[in-house]
Amino acid sequence: MTIAAPHSYDHTVIARRRAARNGDLTRTLKAARERLSARGGLQPNFERELLVQHAAAIQAAAIVLPLPVILTGFGLSIFTGPLPAILWTGFALLGHFALVVVSRRFPADNLTRAGITRWSRIFLAGHVAAGLSWAYLATLACAECQPLRFELFQFTVIFLAIAMIAMVSSTLRAVVPLTFLPTILVLGYGIVTTAQPMASAMYGVLIGAVPFFAFVAEMLRRASIARLKHQSEKDELIAELEMAKIMSDEARSRAEEANLAKSRFLATMSHELRTPLNAILGFSEVMSNEILGPIGNESYKDYIADIHASGQHLLGLINEILDLSRVEAGRYALSEEAVDIVAIARDCLGYVRVKAEAKDLVIGAEFEAGLPAMWADERSLRQIILNLLSNAVKFTPRGGEITLRVGWTAGGGQYLAVKDNGPGIPEEEIPIVLSSFGQGSIAIKSAEQGTGLGLPIVQALMKMHDGSFELRSRLREGTEAIAIFPNSRVLEVMPALDEYA
């Protein structure tokens, strides 16, 4: 039976990634198709957005633009009398309100390519109709006025009108030249027929102002397109980041669920294995001690001893798996109390001394004096020290040295360190050694096999104690494992209080 994640998880991830890639390809092809079908390489969604901005600009100016028209009509009445001024003002306001009505009826959503072209032409036709009022203004004359006064008035008003239309309608291409084309024809005719050189010069300036402001409007339009492109790219990046975050969250959630399922499976299987294994150990011990009677055959005694030793080894491995699975599943409870780390370290040295002497290893101890008690789980602390010492005994060759040190840290905490002069661990293999079921290449070749859970268990227990674990090693020089407890775990020694008299 495997503890790997179900195949459906892998297929789901692969299908999701394939769908994401296909979606990216579809969007890319669609965007390229839209660019090829668009005039000048402009995408339809950009043209639609420019039309939306154009309609919004007209609606925003719906209240403001009538004011200069009315003021112009008032000024015109001074030169031409009230009737021509009223006619021109009404004509100009009618064209303006027609544009406003068109902009309000403009459907901002769900515009097709044909709809974009159609509404662009409608807007241009509206601007041309509104521009007839400025051509009408250019046809008016004032016979009773002093020379150039009325012409100067016409020049000022039409020039401002050209600039105003260029600013307001810059998002729609060719608005300025089409709007003032009738005005240009009238001004051109005026240049030919007028006898005043100054008036001809002013008419020429107005004619030249139309292409100039058309160029300015085109530059503003291109700036708007650039802003739209940047906004579109930003929106796409945000959407991709959000999709990547969603996929990452889903993958992390699936990984956490798979890890939790693995931990639960290991805990359950470890419990189910320990029950018959304890029976095997108990029966083998009864048979080895010949409690129910002599065995007689020495070979059977050897077999029984092998069964008991193998069972003990298997029980130790199962206990390690069970401990790690409990920690990962969050079901490992600490029973914290005031403990003496030095006393626990001395006890642990006694447990491993027999194995160390069997390999001719020298075990030394360096304990700082006067260490106060520490608030920790005694069972976990004992397991940390035993795991580190057992690893050192296991991987140190015959005749080697092992040192167990306990003392203060620079930050006021306490530490315990186990150092050996064994084969060491290559630097690139340290993350492997610290991972669950991970073993270094040299350790695999030179030492007995294990589960590879000793150091991960130490890491997990130190994390539960708010501490840290460091593994320092040099190839062919040895390894030092350091467990550091924070100063918040160290219990302060309270001074004795004098009795009151």
N, C-alpha and C positions, 0 to 999 in steps of 0.2 A: 504493500500500500504506500502510495507516495504522499508527501505532505506539500507538494508543489501546488501553486494556485491552479484552479480549474482551467481547462483549455478555453472555456468561454471568455475568461478575462483576456487572454492573449488575442483571441479572435476579435473581441470587442475593440481592443486598443488598435489592432491592425486595421480593422474596418474603419474606425474613426479617423486614423491617420490617412488612409487611402481616400476617404470621403473629403477630408480637409484638403489633400493635394488636388483631388479632382475639382473641388470648389475653387481653389486658387487658379487652376488652369482655365476653368470656365470663365471666371471673372476676367482673367487676362485676355482670353480670346474675344470676349464680349467688348472689352474696352478697346482692343485693337480694331475690331470690326467697326465700332462707333467712330473711332478716329479716322478710319479710311473712308467711311461714308459721309463724314462731316466736311464741310467746306473749310479749307485752310487748316484742317487737322483739329478743329474744335469739336469736342464731344457734345452730343445733344443735351446731356444733363447740364453742361456748363451754359449752353445757349438758353436752356430753359431757366436756369438760375439768373442769367443776365436779364431775361425778359421779366422775371419776377421782380428784380431790383428796379428795372425801368418803370414798371407799373407802380411799385411802391413809391418811387421818387415823384411821379406825377401826382399821386394821391397826397403825398406829404406837402407838395407845393400847391395843392388845390386852393388853400385859403390865402397863401402869400402872394401868388402871381397876379391875382386880380388887382391888387393894390397898385403896382406900377402901371398896369394898363389903364386904370382909372386916372391916375396922376398924369399919364401921357395924354389921355383924352382931355383932361382939364387944361393942360398946356396947349394942346392943339386948338382948343376953342378960342384961345387968346389970338391965335394967328388966323384961323380960317372961319371963325364963327361957331355957334353952337351946333348947327345942323350937321356939318361934316364931322365934327368931333363926336357927336352922339352916334352917328352911323358907324364911324370907325370903331368906337368903344364897344358898341353892341356886336359888331362883326368879330372883333378880337376876343371878347368874352365868350361868344358863341363857340368859336373854335377851341378855346381853352376848356370850356365845360364839356364839349364833345370828347375831347381827349380824356377828361376825368371819368366820363361815363364809360368809355371804352376800357380804361384801366380797371374800373370796378367790376366790369363783366369778364375780365380776363381770368380764365381758370388756371390757377397756379399749380394744381395737381393733375397728374395723369395726362400730360401732354405728349402726344406722339411726335415723331419727326415731321410729319405733314402738318400737324397742329402748330408746331413751333414756327414753321415757314409761314403758315396762314396768318397767325397773330402778329408776326413781325411785319408782314405787309399791311395789316390793318393799322398797326401803330404808325408806320411810315406814312400811310395815306392820311391818317389823322393829323400828323405833323405838317404834311404838305398843305392840307386844308387850313390849318391854323396859321401857316406861314403866309397865306394869301393876304391876311390883314396887314402884314408888314410891307408887302408889295403895294397894297392899296395906300398905305401911309407914304410910300416913296412916290406915288403918282400925284399926291396933293401938292398944291402950290399956293403961294400967298402973293398976289399981285400988288397989294397995298403995303407990304412989309418992306423995310429997308433991305438993301442988298445983303445977302448971305445970312441974315438972321434966321429965317425959316429953314434955310439949308443947314445951318449949324444945329438947329433943333432936331431936324431929321437925322443928321449924322449922329448926334449923341444918342438919340433914342434907339435907332437901328443898331448901332454898335453895341449898346448895352444889351439889346435883345439877342444879338448873335452870341455874346458871351454867356448870357443867362441860359439860353437853350443848350449851348455846348456843355455847361456844367450840369444841368438837370438831366439831360438826355444822353449822357456820354456812354451809357451801357448798351445803347442800340446803335448799330453801325449805320453811317451815312445819313443820320438825322439832320445834321447841320447843312450839308450841301443841298439836300432835297427840300428842306424847309425854306431855305432862302434862295432857291433857284429862280422863282418868279421875281423876287426882289432884285437879284443880280441882273435879270433881263431889263427890268425897269431902270435900274441905275445905269446900265450900259447905254440904254437909249438916251438917258439924261446927259451922259457925257458927250454924246454925239450932238445933241440939240442945244445944250446950254451955251451961252455966250460968256459965262463967267469962269475964268481959269480956276479960281479958288473952289468953286462948286464942283468943277470937274475933278479937282484933286481929292476933295472929300468923297465924291462918289467912287473914285478909284481906290481910295483907302478902304471903303466899305466892301468893295468887291474883293480886295485882297484879304480883308479880315475873315471872309467866309472860309477859304481853304486853310488859313492859319488856325482858326478855332476848330475847324474840322480835324486838323492834325492833333490839336490839344485834346479834343474829345476822344480821338483814337488812342492816344497815349493813356488817357484815363481808363478807357475800355480795356486795354491790354493789362494795365495794373490791376483792374478788377478780376480779369481772367487769371492773372498770376496768384492773386489772393485766393481765388476759388480752387486753383490747383493745389496750393499749399494746404488749404483747409481740407481738401479731399484726401490728400496724402496723409495728413495728420489723423483724419477720421479713420482711414484704413489701418494705419498703424495702431490706433487705439483699439479698433475692433479686433485686429490680430492679437494684440496683447491680451485683451479680455478673453478671446477664445483660447489662447495658450494658457492663461491662468485657470480657466474653467477645466481644460484638459489636465493641467497639472494638479488641480485640486481633486479631480476625479481619480487620477492615477494614484495620488497620495492616499486618498480614501480607500481605494482598492488595496493598496499595499498595506495600509494599517489593518484593514479587515483580514487580509491574508495572513499577516503576521500574528494577529490575535487568534485567528483560527489555528495557526501552527502552534502557538503557545498552548492553547487549550488542548489541542491534540496531543502534544508532548506531555502535558501534565496528566491527561487521562491515561495515555499509554504507559507512562512511567509508573503511575499508581497500579495499573493492571499488571504490569510486569513485576513490581516489587512484591505483590502478594504471593504468587507462586515461588518467587525467588527466595523469600524469607523461609518458606516451607522447605525448600531444597537445602538452604543453609542450616536450618534447624535439624533436619533429618541427618545431613552429612556430619554435623557435629555430634549428634547422638551416636551414630555409627562409629565415628572416629574415636570417641571416648569409650566405646564398647559398653554402654550403659545397659543394654538389654542382653549382653552376653558377648563372649569372645568371637572374633571373626575367624582367626586361624590362618588365613591366607595373607601373606605379606603384600602380595600384589594388589589385593583388594584394598588394603590399607593405603597404599600409594594412590590408587585411583580415587579413594574417598578424599584424601588430602588434596588431590588436584581439583576434584569437584568443589570442595569447600573454598580453595584459593581462587578458582575461577569465578565462583559465585560472589565472593567478596569483591573481586575486581569489577564484575558486572554491576553489583549493587552500588559501588562508588560512582561508576559512570552514570547509572540511572539517577542517582541522587543529584549529580551535577546538572543533568538535563532538567530534572524536576525543579531545581533551584532557579536556573536561568529562565525557565518557562514561567515560573511564578513571578519573578521580577518583571519580565516583559509584559505579562498579563495584568500587572498591578495588583497581584494577590499576595505579595510578600509583605508581611506585617512586621515592623520593627518593635521589639520589646526593649525600649530604651531605659537605661538606668546608669548610675554612676559606676564606671568600671576603671580598673587600673590596667592601663595598656602594657605596662612593664610586666606585671604578674601574668597576664595572658600570654605575652610573648615568651616568658620563661616556660610556661606549660607547653606551648606549641613546640619549643625546641626539644623538649623531652620526647614528644611524639615522633619526631622525624630523626632523632639521633641514632636510633637503631639502624634505619635504612642508610643513613650517612656513613656509619661505621662499617657497614657491609661493603661500601664502595671506597673505603679508606679516605673519606672526606673529612676535612677539618672544619668544624662549625664554630665560629666565634660570635660573641655578643658584645655590643657596645650600647649601654643604657645610660642616659643622662640621669643624674641623681636629682631627687626632689620634684619629679614630675607630678603635678596634681591629677586628680581623677578627671575622667572625660565622660561626657554624656553620650552614650552610644549603646548599640545592641551588642551584648557580649557574644552571642552566637555568631552574628555576622562578622564581628571583629576577629573572632577565633578562626572563622572560615577564610577570611582575607589572609591572615598570617600563614595558615596552613597551606593554602593554595600557592602562595609565593614561595614558601620554603620547599614544598613538594616539587614545584617546577625547578627550583635551583638544584635540588638533589637529583632530580631526574635527568637534567641536561648537563650537569657538571661531570667531566670525566674523572676517572679514578685518580686519587691523590690531589684533587682540587681543593679549593678553599671557598667557604661560604660565610658571609658576615651578616648578622642581623643587627640593625641599629634602630634605636628609638630615641627621639629627642624633640627639642623645640624647633619650630620654624621661625623665620625672621619676622613673620607677622603675628607671632604670639600663639600660633596653633601648635599642633603636635604632628609628628610624622613617624612612619616606620618604613625602613628600607631594607631590602634583601639584595646583597651584591654577591656575585660569583665570578670566577675566572674561567668560565666555560667557553664554548666555541663562539658565543656571541650571535647576534642576529643582523643580517644585512639591513641597511637603513630602509631600502625600498620594501622590505618584507614586514616591517613593524606594523603598518596598518592591517596586514593580513593576519598577523599573530593576535592582534587585538580584536579581530572580528570573530563572530561565533563560528565554531568548528574550523577555525583557521590555524594552520601550522606552518612554520618555516621549513625551508628545504633542508637546512642543516640539521634541524631538530628531527625531522622525519628520518634522516639517514642515520643519525647517531644515537637516538634515544628510543625508548619504548613508546608505542603508540597510545594515544589518549583521545578524548573527545574534542580537544581544542576549546574547551569551555572555561578553563580555570581563570584566565585573565579577563574574559568578558564578564564572568561573574564578579570578579574583583571590581572591575569598572562600574558595574551596575550597583553593587553594594556601596561603593564610595560615593556615587551620585546620590543615593538615598540618604547618605550621611552628610550631604552638602559639601563633600570633599572632592578631591581630584586625584587622578592616578597618572603617573608618568613612567614611561619605559625608555631607559637609556641603554644603548648597546653599541659596542664596537666589535667588528668582526675579528675573531681570534684573540680578543682581549677580555671579553666577559660582558655581563648584563647586570644592570641595576634597576630594580623595580621599586618605585617610591609611592607610597600612599600618604596623602596629605589631608589632615583634618583641619577645618577652619578654627579660628580662635573662639568662635561662638560655641563650639563644642567643649571647650576647656572650662572646667568648673573652678571658680576662684576660691582660694583658701581664705576663709574669714578669720580675722584675728580674734584671739580670745578676749572676752569681755571681763573686765574687773567687776567683782561683786560689790554692790553698793553696801556701804556700812550701815 
